[in-house]
Every structure is written in C-alpha cells, then in structure tokens.
Amino acid sequence: MKKLLKTLLGTSLYLLEQSDGAQKGRNRAASSIDDFRDAVQQKYEDAADRVAKVSRAIRGEDNPDLGNAVRLAAGIGVGIGLGLLFAPASGQDTRRAIAGSLQQFRSNVRKRVFSERVRAAANAG
C-alpha cells in the first residue's frame, strides 16, 4: 500500500509540474498573441492616419491657400462670363472697350515708370 501511495503521489506531482509547464506555455502564447495584436493595431492606426492625411490633402484642407486660389479663379471666371453674357454692347464693341482700357492702363504704367526713372536720375545726378 505504501508503494501504491508513493506512486500515486509521484504521478500527481508529475502531472502538476506538467500543468505548470503548460500554463507557462499558455502564458507565453497569450503574451505573443497580445504583442501581435498590438502590432497589428498600431499598423492599422498608422495606415488610417495616412489615409486621412491624403484625404485632407485631396480636399485642400491641409493647404487652405490652394483652395482659396481656386475659389478666387473660379469667381473671376464666373464674373467675366456673367459680365460678357449680360453686357449691353455687342461682342465687338466689348472687345474694343477692353482693348482700349488695356492700352490706357499700359500707357499709365509706362508714364509712372518713366517718371520714376527721371526722379531717380535727378536724385542720382
């Protein structure tokens, strides 16, 4: 009987040691799974951030100056189009008026540049 109890006690101790080893293995596996999950979650968050950044760039939210410039150009285009559409004069008359205004503007700029050059020469000499 003593021998049987010793054998049973030894077997139970062996099984307990094996279950401790299995528990350590399960703990290591769970730790590895947690590490893998954390790495995947970090990669997902990085990818989501990059997609959001690209989306903002495409919509022009990252650089408001570009969006403002596009809106300004669109507004100018719409204004010119409506002005030509509702102009009381014919197209040829409108073109002549625009050409005349441009020539007058050009001559005013030339006069100012010339007068500035004359002043600069007078001050230098």
N, CA, C and O atoms as CSV, one atom per row, in Angstrom:
chain,resi,resn,atom,element,x,y,z
A,1,MET,N,N,0.815,-1.175,0.000
A,1,MET,CA,C,0.000,0.000,0.000
A,1,MET,C,C,0.871,1.255,0.000
A,1,MET,O,O,0.566,2.232,-0.684
A,2,LYS,N,N,1.931,1.220,0.755
A,2,LYS,CA,C,2.837,2.336,0.820
A,2,LYS,C,C,3.427,2.617,-0.561
A,2,LYS,O,O,3.582,3.777,-0.943
A,3,LYS,N,N,3.748,1.594,-1.290
A,3,LYS,CA,C,4.321,1.735,-2.601
A,3,LYS,C,C,3.286,2.346,-3.556
A,3,LYS,O,O,3.640,3.169,-4.400
A,4,LEU,N,N,2.042,1.959,-3.434
A,4,LEU,CA,C,0.978,2.484,-4.278
A,4,LEU,C,C,0.765,3.979,-4.005
A,4,LEU,O,O,0.598,4.767,-4.936
A,5,LEU,N,N,0.772,4.360,-2.727
A,5,LEU,CA,C,0.609,5.773,-2.377
A,5,LEU,C,C,1.782,6.599,-2.895
A,5,LEU,O,O,1.598,7.715,-3.380
A,6,LYS,N,N,2.989,6.045,-2.788
A,6,LYS,CA,C,4.163,6.753,-3.300
A,6,LYS,C,C,4.042,6.950,-4.816
A,6,LYS,O,O,4.368,8.019,-5.332
A,7,THR,N,N,3.587,5.946,-5.508
A,7,THR,CA,C,3.437,6.019,-6.961
A,7,THR,C,C,2.364,7.043,-7.328
A,7,THR,O,O,2.550,7.847,-8.242
A,8,LEU,N,N,1.253,7.008,-6.617
A,8,LEU,CA,C,0.181,7.973,-6.884
A,8,LEU,C,C,0.635,9.401,-6.581
A,8,LEU,O,O,0.328,10.325,-7.334
A,9,LEU,N,N,1.355,9.577,-5.497
A,9,LEU,CA,C,1.858,10.895,-5.136
A,9,LEU,C,C,2.864,11.372,-6.186
A,9,LEU,O,O,2.819,12.527,-6.609
A,10,GLY,N,N,3.750,10.506,-6.597
A,10,GLY,CA,C,4.735,10.859,-7.632
A,10,GLY,C,C,4.060,11.208,-8.945
A,10,GLY,O,O,4.460,12.168,-9.604
A,11,THR,N,N,3.044,10.448,-9.341
A,11,THR,CA,C,2.313,10.713,-10.587
A,11,THR,C,C,1.584,12.046,-10.503
A,11,THR,O,O,1.590,12.829,-11.452
A,12,SER,N,N,0.961,12.294,-9.369
A,12,SER,CA,C,0.247,13.562,-9.230
A,12,SER,C,C,1.214,14.742,-9.235
A,12,SER,O,O,0.902,15.787,-9.807
A,13,LEU,N,N,2.386,14.594,-8.607
A,13,LEU,CA,C,3.382,15.671,-8.657
A,13,LEU,C,C,3.873,15.890,-10.088
A,13,LEU,O,O,4.069,17.025,-10.521
A,14,TYR,N,N,4.067,14.799,-10.810
A,14,TYR,CA,C,4.500,14.911,-12.205
A,14,TYR,C,C,3.435,15.636,-13.031
A,14,TYR,O,O,3.770,16.504,-13.838
A,15,LEU,N,N,2.189,15.301,-12.845
A,15,LEU,CA,C,1.106,15.950,-13.581
A,15,LEU,C,C,0.979,17.426,-13.215
A,15,LEU,O,O,0.702,18.266,-14.070
A,16,LEU,N,N,1.186,17.730,-11.934
A,16,LEU,CA,C,1.155,19.142,-11.523
A,16,LEU,C,C,2.285,19.927,-12.172
A,16,LEU,O,O,2.083,21.055,-12.622
A,17,GLU,N,N,3.474,19.331,-12.222
A,17,GLU,CA,C,4.599,20.010,-12.874
A,17,GLU,C,C,4.316,20.211,-14.356
A,17,GLU,O,O,4.640,21.255,-14.923
A,18,GLN,N,N,3.713,19.211,-14.976
A,18,GLN,CA,C,3.377,19.323,-16.400
A,18,GLN,C,C,2.337,20.422,-16.614
A,18,GLN,O,O,2.414,21.175,-17.585
A,19,SER,N,N,1.363,20.511,-15.706
A,19,SER,CA,C,0.343,21.545,-15.876
A,19,SER,C,C,0.944,22.927,-15.651
A,19,SER,O,O,0.499,23.887,-16.280
A,20,ASP,N,N,1.961,23.065,-14.758
A,20,ASP,CA,C,2.651,24.341,-14.598
A,20,ASP,C,C,3.391,24.717,-15.877
A,20,ASP,O,O,3.383,25.877,-16.291
A,21,GLY,N,N,4.030,23.728,-16.499
A,21,GLY,CA,C,4.724,23.985,-17.777
A,21,GLY,C,C,3.741,24.369,-18.870
A,21,GLY,O,O,4.012,25.252,-19.683
A,22,ALA,N,N,2.593,23.696,-18.879
A,22,ALA,CA,C,1.571,24.023,-19.869
A,22,ALA,C,C,1.026,25.427,-19.619
A,22,ALA,O,O,0.760,26.178,-20.557
A,23,GLN,N,N,0.865,25.767,-18.348
A,23,GLN,CA,C,0.372,27.110,-18.002
A,23,GLN,C,C,1.376,28.163,-18.476
A,23,GLN,O,O,0.987,29.195,-19.023
A,24,LYS,N,N,2.674,27.897,-18.264
A,24,LYS,CA,C,3.701,28.841,-18.731
A,24,LYS,C,C,3.656,28.962,-20.249
A,24,LYS,O,O,3.793,30.057,-20.794
A,25,GLY,N,N,3.462,27.828,-20.933
A,25,GLY,CA,C,3.352,27.843,-22.392
A,25,GLY,C,C,2.144,28.637,-22.847
A,25,GLY,O,O,2.219,29.409,-23.804
A,26,ARG,N,N,1.018,28.444,-22.151
A,26,ARG,CA,C,-0.188,29.211,-22.490
A,26,ARG,C,C,0.040,30.702,-22.236
A,26,ARG,O,O,-0.396,31.545,-23.019
A,27,ASN,N,N,0.720,31.016,-21.145
A,27,ASN,CA,C,1.003,32.421,-20.849
A,27,ASN,C,C,1.905,33.038,-21.918
A,27,ASN,O,O,1.691,34.174,-22.342
A,28,ARG,N,N,2.921,32.271,-22.351
A,28,ARG,CA,C,3.798,32.780,-23.408
A,28,ARG,C,C,3.022,32.966,-24.706
A,28,ARG,O,O,3.199,33.962,-25.406
A,29,ALA,N,N,2.161,32.000,-25.024
A,29,ALA,CA,C,1.355,32.111,-26.243
A,29,ALA,C,C,0.417,33.311,-26.158
A,29,ALA,O,O,0.274,34.051,-27.131
A,30,ALA,N,N,-0.216,33.512,-25.022
A,30,ALA,CA,C,-1.123,34.652,-24.855
A,30,ALA,C,C,-0.349,35.964,-24.970
A,30,ALA,O,O,-0.835,36.926,-25.566
A,31,SER,N,N,0.845,35.999,-24.404
A,31,SER,CA,C,1.675,37.200,-24.498
A,31,SER,C,C,2.059,37.480,-25.952
A,31,SER,O,O,2.034,38.625,-26.403
A,32,SER,N,N,2.415,36.414,-26.677
A,32,SER,CA,C,2.763,36.583,-28.092
A,32,SER,C,C,1.568,37.069,-28.895
A,32,SER,O,O,1.705,37.917,-29.776
A,33,ILE,N,N,0.397,36.529,-28.588
A,33,ILE,CA,C,-0.819,36.948,-29.294
A,33,ILE,C,C,-1.123,38.406,-28.982
A,33,ILE,O,O,-1.505,39.163,-29.875
A,34,ASP,N,N,-0.959,38.808,-27.725
A,34,ASP,CA,C,-1.184,40.204,-27.348
A,34,ASP,C,C,-0.201,41.123,-28.077
A,34,ASP,O,O,-0.588,42.183,-28.570
A,35,ASP,N,N,1.066,40.717,-28.144
A,35,ASP,CA,C,2.068,41.520,-28.845
A,35,ASP,C,C,1.715,41.652,-30.326
A,35,ASP,O,O,1.832,42.729,-30.910
A,36,PHE,N,N,1.283,40.541,-30.922
A,36,PHE,CA,C,0.895,40.551,-32.332
A,36,PHE,C,C,-0.307,41.464,-32.549
A,36,PHE,O,O,-0.348,42.237,-33.506
A,37,ARG,N,N,-1.293,41.364,-31.644
A,37,ARG,CA,C,-2.483,42.206,-31.748
A,37,ARG,C,C,-2.109,43.684,-31.640
A,37,ARG,O,O,-2.613,44.510,-32.401
A,38,ASP,N,N,-1.226,44.018,-30.699
A,38,ASP,CA,C,-0.792,45.407,-30.540
A,38,ASP,C,C,-0.076,45.912,-31.783
A,38,ASP,O,O,-0.291,47.048,-32.206
A,39,ALA,N,N,0.774,45.075,-32.372
A,39,ALA,CA,C,1.499,45.469,-33.584
A,39,ALA,C,C,0.535,45.699,-34.739
A,39,ALA,O,O,0.676,46.669,-35.484
A,40,VAL,N,N,-0.439,44.817,-34.890
A,40,VAL,CA,C,-1.426,44.967,-35.962
A,40,VAL,C,C,-2.255,46.223,-35.741
A,40,VAL,O,O,-2.535,46.961,-36.686
A,41,GLN,N,N,-2.644,46.464,-34.506
A,41,GLN,CA,C,-3.439,47.656,-34.209
A,41,GLN,C,C,-2.636,48.924,-34.509
A,41,GLN,O,O,-3.188,49.890,-35.038
A,42,GLN,N,N,-1.364,48.934,-34.184
A,42,GLN,CA,C,-0.519,50.101,-34.459
A,42,GLN,C,C,-0.385,50.328,-35.969
A,42,GLN,O,O,-0.461,51.463,-36.438
A,43,LYS,N,N,-0.185,49.244,-36.724
A,43,LYS,CA,C,-0.087,49.360,-38.185
A,43,LYS,C,C,-1.395,49.901,-38.761
A,43,LYS,O,O,-1.382,50.741,-39.661
A,44,TYR,N,N,-2.527,49.416,-38.239
A,44,TYR,CA,C,-3.822,49.887,-38.714
A,44,TYR,C,C,-3.992,51.386,-38.431
A,44,TYR,O,O,-4.448,52.136,-39.295
A,45,GLU,N,N,-3.628,51.811,-37.235
A,45,GLU,CA,C,-3.754,53.226,-36.887
A,45,GLU,C,C,-2.855,54.092,-37.763
A,45,GLU,O,O,-3.259,55.173,-38.190
A,46,ASP,N,N,-1.634,53.622,-38.033
A,46,ASP,CA,C,-0.732,54.366,-38.916
A,46,ASP,C,C,-1.320,54.496,-40.315
A,46,ASP,O,O,-1.291,55.570,-40.916
A,47,ALA,N,N,-1.856,53.385,-40.828
A,47,ALA,CA,C,-2.457,53.408,-42.163
A,47,ALA,C,C,-3.671,54.326,-42.199
A,47,ALA,O,O,-3.854,55.068,-43.164
A,48,ALA,N,N,-4.500,54.286,-41.164
A,48,ALA,CA,C,-5.687,55.153,-41.113
A,48,ALA,C,C,-5.279,56.620,-41.065
A,48,ALA,O,O,-5.917,57.462,-41.698
A,49,ASP,N,N,-4.220,56.934,-40.319
A,49,ASP,CA,C,-3.728,58.312,-40.267
A,49,ASP,C,C,-3.236,58.770,-41.637
A,49,ASP,O,O,-3.490,59.901,-42.050
A,50,ARG,N,N,-2.531,57.886,-42.336
A,50,ARG,CA,C,-2.028,58.250,-43.667
A,50,ARG,C,C,-3.173,58.471,-44.651
A,50,ARG,O,O,-3.135,59.411,-45.446
A,51,VAL,N,N,-4.176,57.621,-44.602
A,51,VAL,CA,C,-5.323,57.775,-45.492
A,51,VAL,C,C,-6.057,59.085,-45.184
A,51,VAL,O,O,-6.475,59.797,-46.097
A,52,ALA,N,N,-6.210,59.394,-43.909
A,52,ALA,CA,C,-6.876,60.649,-43.529
A,52,ALA,C,C,-6.080,61.857,-44.011
A,52,ALA,O,O,-6.658,62.844,-44.465
A,53,LYS,N,N,-4.764,61.778,-43.913
A,53,LYS,CA,C,-3.916,62.890,-44.351
A,53,LYS,C,C,-4.034,63.092,-45.862
A,53,LYS,O,O,-4.140,64.224,-46.333
A,54,VAL,N,N,-4.014,62.001,-46.612
A,54,VAL,CA,C,-4.153,62.099,-48.064
A,54,VAL,C,C,-5.526,62.650,-48.423
A,54,VAL,O,O,-5.653,63.466,-49.336
A,55,SER,N,N,-6.540,62.211,-47.714
A,55,SER,CA,C,-7.895,62.690,-47.974
A,55,SER,C,C,-7.995,64.195,-47.736
A,55,SER,O,O,-8.603,64.916,-48.527
A,56,ARG,N,N,-7.392,64.662,-46.640
A,56,ARG,CA,C,-7.400,66.109,-46.365
A,56,ARG,C,C,-6.633,66.870,-47.443
A,56,ARG,O,O,-7.043,67.959,-47.845
A,57,ALA,N,N,-5.532,66.309,-47.910
A,57,ALA,CA,C,-4.738,66.972,-48.949
A,57,ALA,C,C,-5.520,67.059,-50.253
A,57,ALA,O,O,-5.470,68.078,-50.941
A,58,ILE,N,N,-6.242,65.993,-50.597
A,58,ILE,CA,C,-7.025,65.998,-51.831
A,58,ILE,C,C,-8.144,67.026,-51.755
A,58,ILE,O,O,-8.433,67.706,-52.739
A,59,ARG,N,N,-8.774,67.142,-50.589
A,59,ARG,CA,C,-9.855,68.117,-50.422
A,59,ARG,C,C,-9.332,69.531,-50.228
A,59,ARG,O,O,-10.117,70.480,-50.225
A,60,GLY,N,N,-8.022,69.693,-50.065
A,60,GLY,CA,C,-7.437,71.022,-49.912
A,60,GLY,C,C,-7.502,71.556,-48.503
A,60,GLY,O,O,-7.329,72.757,-48.292
A,61,GLU,N,N,-7.748,70.693,-47.525
A,61,GLU,CA,C,-7.843,71.157,-46.144
A,61,GLU,C,C,-6.471,71.381,-45.520
A,61,GLU,O,O,-6.338,72.176,-44.590
A,62,ASP,N,N,-5.450,70.690,-46.021
A,62,ASP,CA,C,-4.106,70.869,-45.468
A,62,ASP,C,C,-3.492,72.185,-45.911
A,62,ASP,O,O,-2.710,72.782,-45.171
A,63,ASN,N,N,-3.833,72.640,-47.099
A,63,ASN,CA,C,-3.283,73.875,-47.626
A,63,ASN,C,C,-4.438,74.780,-48.047
A,63,ASN,O,O,-4.897,74.696,-49.186
A,64,PRO,N,N,-4.912,75.637,-47.156
A,64,PRO,CA,C,-6.076,76.459,-47.490
A,64,PRO,C,C,-5.784,77.480,-48.580
A,64,PRO,O,O,-6.712,77.950,-49.237
A,65,ASP,N,N,-4.510,77.840,-48.793
A,65,ASP,CA,C,-4.176,78.821,-49.825
A,65,ASP,C,C,-4.537,78.301,-51.211
A,65,ASP,O,O,-5.023,79.055,-52.054
A,66,LEU,N,N,-4.300,77.015,-51.448
A,66,LEU,CA,C,-4.627,76.430,-52.736
A,66,LEU,C,C,-6.141,76.485,-52.967
A,66,LEU,O,O,-6.593,76.854,-54.051
A,67,GLY,N,N,-6.904,76.125,-51.965
A,67,GLY,CA,C,-8.360,76.178,-52.091
A,67,GLY,C,C,-8.855,77.600,-52.319
A,67,GLY,O,O,-9.766,77.831,-53.113
A,68,ASN,N,N,-8.244,78.553,-51.612
A,68,ASN,CA,C,-8.630,79.954,-51.791
A,68,ASN,C,C,-8.297,80.443,-53.188
A,68,ASN,O,O,-9.079,81.178,-53.792
A,69,ALA,N,N,-7.139,80.040,-53.711
A,69,ALA,CA,C,-6.751,80.450,-55.062
A,69,ALA,C,C,-7.705,79.874,-56.101
A,69,ALA,O,O,-8.075,80.559,-57.055
A,70,VAL,N,N,-8.098,78.629,-55.921
A,70,VAL,CA,C,-9.041,78.008,-56.852
A,70,VAL,C,C,-10.387,78.722,-56.786
A,70,VAL,O,O,-11.009,78.979,-57.817
A,71,ARG,N,N,-10.835,79.039,-55.580
A,71,ARG,CA,C,-12.110,79.756,-55.442
A,71,ARG,C,C,-12.037,81.144,-56.074
A,71,ARG,O,O,-12.992,81.584,-56.714
A,72,LEU,N,N,-10.902,81.839,-55.898
A,72,LEU,CA,C,-10.727,83.159,-56.497
A,72,LEU,C,C,-10.772,83.069,-58.018
A,72,LEU,O,O,-11.456,83.857,-58.671
A,73,ALA,N,N,-10.039,82.103,-58.582
A,73,ALA,CA,C,-10.026,81.938,-60.039
A,73,ALA,C,C,-11.421,81.596,-60.556
A,73,ALA,O,O,-11.842,82.110,-61.592
A,74,ALA,N,N,-12.134,80.738,-59.844
A,74,ALA,CA,C,-13.492,80.384,-60.259
A,74,ALA,C,C,-14.405,81.608,-60.192
A,74,ALA,O,O,-15.229,81.818,-61.083
A,75,GLY,N,N,-14.264,82.402,-59.154
A,75,GLY,CA,C,-15.078,83.614,-59.024
A,75,GLY,C,C,-14.793,84.613,-60.133
A,75,GLY,O,O,-15.708,85.231,-60.677
A,76,ILE,N,N,-13.516,84.765,-60.462
A,76,ILE,CA,C,-13.161,85.683,-61.552
A,76,ILE,C,C,-13.749,85.177,-62.866
A,76,ILE,O,O,-14.303,85.951,-63.646
A,77,GLY,N,N,-13.624,83.876,-63.103
A,77,GLY,CA,C,-14.161,83.303,-64.339
A,77,GLY,C,C,-15.667,83.475,-64.441
A,77,GLY,O,O,-16.185,83.836,-65.498
A,78,VAL,N,N,-16.367,83.219,-63.352
A,78,VAL,CA,C,-17.834,83.383,-63.349
A,78,VAL,C,C,-18.190,84.847,-63.562
A,78,VAL,O,O,-19.116,85.161,-64.309
A,79,GLY,N,N,-17.463,85.734,-62.914
A,79,GLY,CA,C,-17.738,87.167,-63.066
A,79,GLY,C,C,-17.532,87.648,-64.493
A,79,GLY,O,O,-18.352,88.401,-65.019
A,80,ILE,N,N,-16.454,87.224,-65.117
A,80,ILE,CA,C,-16.204,87.617,-66.516
A,80,ILE,C,C,-17.288,87.039,-67.418
A,80,ILE,O,O,-17.816,87.723,-68.295
A,81,GLY,N,N,-17.609,85.774,-67.189
A,81,GLY,CA,C,-18.651,85.146,-68.014
A,81,GLY,C,C,-19.984,85.857,-67.896
A,81,GLY,O,O,-20.642,86.126,-68.901
A,82,LEU,N,N,-20.384,86.162,-66.666
A,82,LEU,CA,C,-21.663,86.865,-66.479
A,82,LEU,C,C,-21.603,88.278,-67.049
A,82,LEU,O,O,-22.577,88.777,-67.612
A,83,GLY,N,N,-20.443,88.913,-66.893
A,83,GLY,CA,C,-20.304,90.272,-67.448
A,83,GLY,C,C,-20.443,90.281,-68.956
A,83,GLY,O,O,-21.096,91.157,-69.523
A,84,LEU,N,N,-19.832,89.312,-69.600
A,84,LEU,CA,C,-19.952,89.243,-71.059
A,84,LEU,C,C,-21.355,88.824,-71.492
A,84,LEU,O,O,-21.852,89.269,-72.526
A,85,LEU,N,N,-21.978,87.979,-70.706
A,85,LEU,CA,C,-23.318,87.498,-71.043
A,85,LEU,C,C,-24.350,88.619,-70.952
A,85,LEU,O,O,-25.227,88.735,-71.808
A,86,PHE,N,N,-24.242,89.430,-69.928
A,86,PHE,CA,C,-25.234,90.487,-69.710
A,86,PHE,C,C,-24.762,91.865,-70.166
A,86,PHE,O,O,-25.389,92.869,-69.826
A,87,ALA,N,N,-23.674,91.933,-70.925
A,87,ALA,CA,C,-23.156,93.224,-71.384
A,87,ALA,C,C,-24.151,93.857,-72.346
A,87,ALA,O,O,-24.702,93.170,-73.206
A,88,PRO,N,N,-24.388,95.170,-72.209
A,88,PRO,CA,C,-25.354,95.827,-73.092
A,88,PRO,C,C,-24.812,96.038,-74.503
A,88,PRO,O,O,-25.593,96.262,-75.428
A,89,ALA,N,N,-23.506,95.973,-74.686
A,89,ALA,CA,C,-22.921,96.214,-76.008
A,89,ALA,C,C,-22.683,94.878,-76.720
A,89,ALA,O,O,-22.738,93.810,-76.109
A,90,SER,N,N,-22.420,94.968,-78.018
A,90,SER,CA,C,-22.140,93.753,-78.784
A,90,SER,C,C,-20.746,93.244,-78.422
A,90,SER,O,O,-19.972,93.935,-77.759
A,91,GLY,N,N,-20.445,92.043,-78.863
A,91,GLY,CA,C,-19.145,91.442,-78.566
A,91,GLY,C,C,-18.000,92.255,-79.117
A,91,GLY,O,O,-16.983,92.429,-78.446
A,92,GLN,N,N,-18.149,92.762,-80.343
A,92,GLN,CA,C,-17.069,93.539,-80.956
A,92,GLN,C,C,-16.857,94.845,-80.192
A,92,GLN,O,O,-15.718,95.247,-79.955
A,93,ASP,N,N,-17.930,95.497,-79.811
A,93,ASP,CA,C,-17.803,96.735,-79.040
A,93,ASP,C,C,-17.160,96.473,-77.679
A,93,ASP,O,O,-16.341,97.257,-77.201
A,94,THR,N,N,-17.550,95.351,-77.067
A,94,THR,CA,C,-16.977,94.999,-75.762
A,94,THR,C,C,-15.491,94.736,-75.887
A,94,THR,O,O,-14.712,95.175,-75.041
A,95,ARG,N,N,-15.080,94.019,-76.941
A,95,ARG,CA,C,-13.654,93.744,-77.145
A,95,ARG,C,C,-12.882,95.040,-77.372
A,95,ARG,O,O,-11.779,95.206,-76.850
A,96,ARG,N,N,-13.451,95.953,-78.141
A,96,ARG,CA,C,-12.787,97.253,-78.370
A,96,ARG,C,C,-12.627,98.012,-77.056
A,96,ARG,O,O,-11.580,98.605,-76.795
A,97,ALA,N,N,-13.674,97.989,-76.230
A,97,ALA,CA,C,-13.613,98.697,-74.944
A,97,ALA,C,C,-12.551,98.078,-74.036
A,97,ALA,O,O,-11.808,98.788,-73.358
A,98,ILE,N,N,-12.489,96.739,-74.032
A,98,ILE,CA,C,-11.482,96.067,-73.204
A,98,ILE,C,C,-10.082,96.387,-73.720
A,98,ILE,O,O,-9.174,96.656,-72.934
A,99,ALA,N,N,-9.908,96.357,-75.041
A,99,ALA,CA,C,-8.595,96.667,-75.632
A,99,ALA,C,C,-8.207,98.111,-75.323
A,99,ALA,O,O,-7.051,98.392,-75.005
A,100,GLY,N,N,-9.165,99.016,-75.416
A,100,GLY,CA,C,-8.875,100.421,-75.104
A,100,GLY,C,C,-8.486,100.599,-73.639
A,100,GLY,O,O,-7.560,101.349,-73.329
A,101,SER,N,N,-9.178,99.924,-72.752
A,101,SER,CA,C,-8.851,100.007,-71.320
A,101,SER,C,C,-7.455,99.460,-71.058
A,101,SER,O,O,-6.698,100.035,-70.275
A,102,LEU,N,N,-7.110,98.353,-71.709
A,102,LEU,CA,C,-5.772,97.779,-71.531
A,102,LEU,C,C,-4.694,98.713,-72.056
A,102,LEU,O,O,-3.644,98.854,-71.429
A,103,GLN,N,N,-4.937,99.359,-73.202
A,103,GLN,CA,C,-3.945,100.294,-73.739
A,103,GLN,C,C,-3.776,101.502,-72.818
A,103,GLN,O,O,-2.661,101.983,-72.613
A,104,GLN,N,N,-4.874,101.984,-72.270
A,104,GLN,CA,C,-4.799,103.108,-71.339
A,104,GLN,C,C,-4.042,102.704,-70.076
A,104,GLN,O,O,-3.220,103.472,-69.576
A,105,PHE,N,N,-4.309,101.526,-69.567
A,105,PHE,CA,C,-3.602,101.031,-68.382
A,105,PHE,C,C,-2.115,100.910,-68.678
A,105,PHE,O,O,-1.283,101.301,-67.859
A,106,ARG,N,N,-1.775,100.367,-69.854
A,106,ARG,CA,C,-0.373,100.201,-70.238
A,106,ARG,C,C,0.323,101.556,-70.335
A,106,ARG,O,O,1.456,101.701,-69.876
A,107,SER,N,N,-0.339,102.547,-70.925
A,107,SER,CA,C,0.287,103.871,-71.056
A,107,SER,C,C,0.454,104.526,-69.684
A,107,SER,O,O,1.444,105.222,-69.455
A,108,ASN,N,N,-0.500,104.315,-68.764
A,108,ASN,CA,C,-0.350,104.858,-67.409
A,108,ASN,C,C,0.833,104.229,-66.693
A,108,ASN,O,O,1.584,104.919,-66.003
A,109,VAL,N,N,1.002,102.911,-66.855
A,109,VAL,CA,C,2.136,102.232,-66.226
A,109,VAL,C,C,3.443,102.762,-66.800
A,109,VAL,O,O,4.388,103.014,-66.052
A,110,ARG,N,N,3.512,102.934,-68.125
A,110,ARG,CA,C,4.740,103.450,-68.759
A,110,ARG,C,C,5.063,104.851,-68.256
A,110,ARG,O,O,6.224,105.158,-67.985
A,111,LYS,N,N,4.040,105.711,-68.128
A,111,LYS,CA,C,4.269,107.072,-67.643
A,111,LYS,C,C,4.834,107.054,-66.230
A,111,LYS,O,O,5.761,107.802,-65.920
A,112,ARG,N,N,4.281,106.204,-65.375
A,112,ARG,CA,C,4.754,106.133,-63.986
A,112,ARG,C,C,6.178,105.602,-63.913
A,112,ARG,O,O,7.003,106.116,-63.158
A,113,VAL,N,N,6.460,104.578,-64.697
A,113,VAL,CA,C,7.815,104.014,-64.700
A,113,VAL,C,C,8.802,105.051,-65.215
A,113,VAL,O,O,9.885,105.220,-64.655
A,114,PHE,N,N,8.422,105.751,-66.292
A,114,PHE,CA,C,9.304,106.773,-66.853
A,114,PHE,C,C,9.533,107.895,-65.850
A,114,PHE,O,O,10.664,108.349,-65.679
A,115,SER,N,N,8.476,108.348,-65.186
A,115,SER,CA,C,8.632,109.439,-64.209
A,115,SER,C,C,9.472,108.990,-63.026
A,115,SER,O,O,10.227,109.789,-62.472
A,116,GLU,N,N,9.360,107.745,-62.632
A,116,GLU,CA,C,10.211,107.223,-61.538
A,116,GLU,C,C,11.674,107.184,-61.968
A,116,GLU,O,O,12.561,107.478,-61.166
A,117,ARG,N,N,11.935,106.827,-63.218
A,117,ARG,CA,C,13.299,106.806,-63.728
A,117,ARG,C,C,13.887,108.216,-63.788
A,117,ARG,O,O,15.057,108.423,-63.469
A,118,VAL,N,N,13.061,109.183,-64.201
A,118,VAL,CA,C,13.512,110.563,-64.259
A,118,VAL,C,C,13.861,111.070,-62.868
A,118,VAL,O,O,14.878,111.737,-62.679
A,119,ARG,N,N,12.998,110.745,-61.881
A,119,ARG,CA,C,13.267,111.151,-60.493
A,119,ARG,C,C,14.543,110.510,-59.971
A,119,ARG,O,O,15.354,111.164,-59.316
A,120,ALA,N,N,14.712,109.239,-60.262
A,120,ALA,CA,C,15.898,108.536,-59.788
A,120,ALA,C,C,17.161,109.119,-60.419
A,120,ALA,O,O,18.186,109.266,-59.753
A,121,ALA,N,N,17.078,109.446,-61.699
A,121,ALA,CA,C,18.248,110.038,-62.386
A,121,ALA,C,C,18.544,111.420,-61.822
A,121,ALA,O,O,19.709,111.776,-61.644
A,122,ALA,N,N,17.492,112.214,-61.535
A,122,ALA,CA,C,17.676,113.567,-60.983
A,122,ALA,C,C,18.277,113.480,-59.584
A,122,ALA,O,O,19.131,114.295,-59.234
A,123,ASN,N,N,17.852,112.515,-58.781
A,123,ASN,CA,C,18.391,112.367,-57.432
A,123,ASN,C,C,19.821,111.856,-57.461
A,123,ASN,O,O,20.627,112.208,-56.600
A,124,ALA,N,N,20.138,111.028,-58.448
A,124,ALA,CA,C,21.498,110.462,-58.533
A,124,ALA,C,C,22.470,111.489,-59.065
A,124,ALA,O,O,23.650,111.448,-58.718
A,125,GLY,N,N,22.007,112.422,-59.906
A,125,GLY,CA,C,22.914,113.360,-60.594
A,125,GLY,C,C,22.941,114.677,-59.965
A,125,GLY,O,O,23.654,115.568,-60.428
